[in-house]
Amino acid sequence: MDLFLIDKETCNKDGICATVCPTSVIDFKKGEYPVPVKMADEICIRCGHCVAVCPKGSFSHKDIPVADCSEINEAYSLSVDQAEHFLRSRRSIRVYKDKPVSRESLARLIDIARYAPSGHNSQCAEWLVVDSRKELEKLSAVTVDWMRWMLENASEFALSLHMDLAVRRYEKGMDVILRHAPAVIVTHAHKENQLAPATCTIALAYLELAAVSMGFGTCFAGYLKAAENFFPKMKETLALPNGHECLGAMMVGYPKFKYHRLPTRKEPLITWR
C-alpha cells in the first residue's frame, strides 16, 4: 500500500502538503499531484501535518486516514485575552476534597495529553495511574523514607529543599508529599530515550491544563519523581517497566477552595537579538 492516497477529484494541486512536511517525504511539482519520495515510508514520522493542512480533505495517509481526522472547529478558538486569562488563572492545587476522581475522567485527561508535542512525533510517553488510597499512602511513606536517607547522607542538598520540614510535618499527619490527593498520574519512558524527558514534561503540562476544564486541580509531585529517580525502594514500589524511569508525576483531584485573583509574577528577562 502506498504511503498516502490523493483524491484526484478534489485535489487542487497547491502543494501545501509538501511544503509543511517536516521530513520532506512528499514530492510535488507544479501542476501535478503529490507523490511519495523514495523511502518515504521509512522516513515519514506519522505526524499527520499533510492530512491536517489540506484544505480540500484530499490527502489521506495510510496510517492516518482523513476520515478519522475531525475538522477544526473555529468556534472553539480562544482570543488572546481568553487564553491569557485561562493560563494565568491556573493554580497548583494542594488542598483537595475528599472525593474520588473517576477512572473515566483520568483516562480522558491522558487521552488529551497524548496529543502534546513529542519530539520527532515519538509519542514515547507511557502512564501509570494510582488511585488506591492504600497505594497512595505507600508512595508518600516511601518518599519520606527517601527524604530521611537524604538528610543523613546528603544533608546540605536535603536541607536546601526543606526535607527536614517535610519529614516533621509528615510525622504529624500532614501528607506534604501527595497532599491527600485522590489520584496520582505518573508518566514514564525508557531511560535511554533522549526525547522522553521533554516529551513527558510537555504531556503533563497538557494534562494539567485540560484538568482545569474538567473541574480538577493538579500539582506536580516533584518529591515523588525525585525519589523514584534516586531511591531503589521507590523504584521497587512504582515497579515501572524494565528500563523505564519516572519523568514526571502529578496529583489530581477536586479543589477544596476556589481562587479569586490572578497573582503577579516577576517581569520576564528577555534578550533580543
N, C-alpha and C positions, 0 to 999 in steps of 0.2 A: 504493500500500500504506500502511495506517495505521502510525503510528509504533510502536504496540505492540498486542499482542493479549492479551485476557484470557480464560482458561479459565473460563467461567461455571459449569461443573460443580464446580469446586474452589475458586473464589474465595470467601473468607468476608467480603468487603466490610469489611475492617478499616481500610482507608485508609492503612496504613503506608507503602505505596509513594509516595503523595502527600506524606506528612509528611517523608520523608527526601530527596525530590528536591531537589537543590541549586539548580535553576533554575526550580522550580515549574511544570513543564510538564504536570503531571498534575492534572486536576480531579476532586475526589472529594466526593460528597455522601452523607451517612449513608443507608445502606440501598440505595445504588446502586452500579453498577460504575464503576471509574475510567475516565476518558476523557481524550484529549489536549486541551490548551487550544489556542486559536488560535495558529498559527505555531509549534506545538510542535516540529516537525521542524527549524526554523531555530534555535531557542533551545537545544534539547537538546545537552548536551556528551558524550553517549555514555559516561557513567561506569559505568553498569551497577548503580547502587545499587538501582534498582527491581526488577531481576531478583534481585539477591542477597538482598534483605531479605524477600521474600515467603515466608512460612513454608509455604505450600502449593505453591509452584512454579507458581503460576497466571499469572504475569506473564512475557511473552516480548516483548522488544524486537526490532524488525525487523533491527537491526544486531548484536544480542547475544541470539541465540536461547537460551532457557532450556536447551535440550538440549545446548548447547555449554558450559554452566557447571557444573562439577562441584560437588558439595556439600562444605561444610566438614567436615573430619574432626576432631572434637573430641579424638580420641586423640592428635593431633599437637600439641595445645596445650601451651605451656610454663608451668610455675609461675613465680611472680615470682623465686624463688631460682634456678631454672634459667636464666631469661632474664638475670638479673644476672650470673651466673657466665659465661654464654656471651659476653656483651658485654664484661665486664671482662677476659676471657682473650684477646680479640682483640689481636694484636700487628702492628705494621708490620714486615714481613719484608724484610730487606736482604741476606740470605745464602741463596742458592738452590742446590739440587742441579743438577748438570749433566744435566738430564733434561727433554726437551721436554714441553709440555702439548698434548694433542690438540686439534685444532680442534673436535671434537665437544664436548669439555669447555668450551672457551671459548665456543662457541655456546650451551651450556646456561646458563652464567653470565649471558650477555647476555639470554637469554630470560627468566630470573628477574628480572633488573634492570628489564626493561621494565614490570613491574608496580608500580614505585615511583611515589609521588605526582608529578604533573607539572604542577601549576598549571592549573586550568580543564580538566583532562584533555587538555592539549595534546599529550602524547606526542611532543614535538618532538626528543628526543634521537636522534642518529644515531651510528654507531660505526665506528671504524677499528681493525682488529686487525693488529698487526705481530708476526710470529713467525719471520721470516727473520733469521738471525744477522747476515748482511751488512747488512740494513736497520736492525737494532737498533744495530749498531756505528756506522752512519752517523748515526743520531739522536743518539747520545751525542756523537759528534765535532762535529756542528753545534751542539749545545747548549754545548759547551766553547768553540767559536768565538764564540758569543754572550757567554759569560762574559768572554772576553778583550776583546771590544769594550766590555763594560760596565766593566771595570776601567780602560780607557783613557778612557772618556767619561762615566762616572757612578761614579767610584771610591768615593765615600762610601757610596752605596747598595750597590754590589757588595761592598765590604768588610764591610758590616753583615750580609750573607748568607754571608760566608766563601767568596766565589767564588775568591779567591786560593788558598785551601787546596784547593778542589775542582780547580782547574786543575793545581796542582802534583801532586796525587795521581793525576789522570788521566794526566799525562805520565810518571808512574812505573808505569803499567799498571793502576791501580785505577779501575774504572768506577764512580765515585760518582754518576753520572747515572742509569743504569738498573740498576746493581748486577749486571750479567751475567744479568739475568732472561731466561728463555726466551721471554717474550711481554710485550707492552705493549698495553693497550686504551685507545684514545683516544675520548672522547665529544665530539661537536661538534654545533653547530646554527647557524642563521642568526644573524648578529651583531645584527640588528635585533629579534630576538625577546626581549622583556624577561622572559619567563618561563623562558627557556632556561638561564641560569646556575644558578638554584636547581634546576631540573629535572635537569640533567646531574649536578650535585653529589650530589643525593639518589640518583640512579640508580647512581652509582659506590659510594655507601655501601651500597646494597643488594647490589651485586655483590661487594664485599669481604667482607660478612658471609656471603653464600652460598658464597663461595670456601672459607671455613673448613670448612663442612660437606662439601666435596668433597676435603678434604685439601690444599688450596692455601694459599699465603701471598701476601699482596699488600702493596703500598706505593704511596701516591700519588707520582706523578712530577712534583713541583711545578716543578722546574727546566725540564723539557721543556715543560710548559704555558706557563710564562712566556716561554720562548724563542719559541714559536710566536706568542704574542700580540704580541711586540715586535721580532722579528728576521726580516727579509724572507727570508733564506736558509732559515730553518726553515719558513716558510710554503711556500716552493717545495718543500722536501723532503717535508713531510707531504702537500702537494697535496690539501687538503680541497676539497670542492665550492665553487664560486664564491659568495662572500658569507658563507661559514661561518667560524667561529673555534673553536679548541680551548678547551673549557670544563672539561677535566679529563683526566688520564692516569693509568693505574695499571699497575704492574708485576704480573705474575702468574707464579708458579712453585711448585715443591715446596720447602718449607722444609728447609734443611740440618740445622737443630737444633730440638729440642723445648724448649718453655718449661715451667717447673715452678712458678712463683709468680705471684701477682696483684699487680703493683706498686701502691703507693698513689698517690693524686693529691691535689692541693690541695682543701680544702673548698670547696664551691660558695659563691659570693657571691650571696645571694638578697635581694631586696627584696619584701616582702609589702605588698599594698595592699588 
